[in-house]
């Protein structure tokens, strides 16, 4: 559970770093890059420990899968709340297919 919490915090920072500047398109690109890198530093402060701690319990592929699902959930909230962009049916269908991949990766075959 500690791994998931750290990945969640990491992905919040990552999403802000990667997409937060989209509301400020009139700002110079170099400012967006510097701001994004500054925010991404905190992403790494949570991501690296999450992977280090999580690798005792999960494989690298499972860690990546957990991260991707968390990323999609965080991004959906960010997109709707911050960017004011709706989720279309095909986005949700695609996300559900990715979640189906989780079943294949975590199922003991």
Secondary structure by P-SEA (a helix, b strand, c coil): caaaaaaaaaaaaaaaacccccccccccaaaaaaaaaaaaaaaaacaaaaaaaacccccaaaaaaaaaaaaaaaaaaaaaccccccccaaaaaaaaaaaaaaaaaaccc
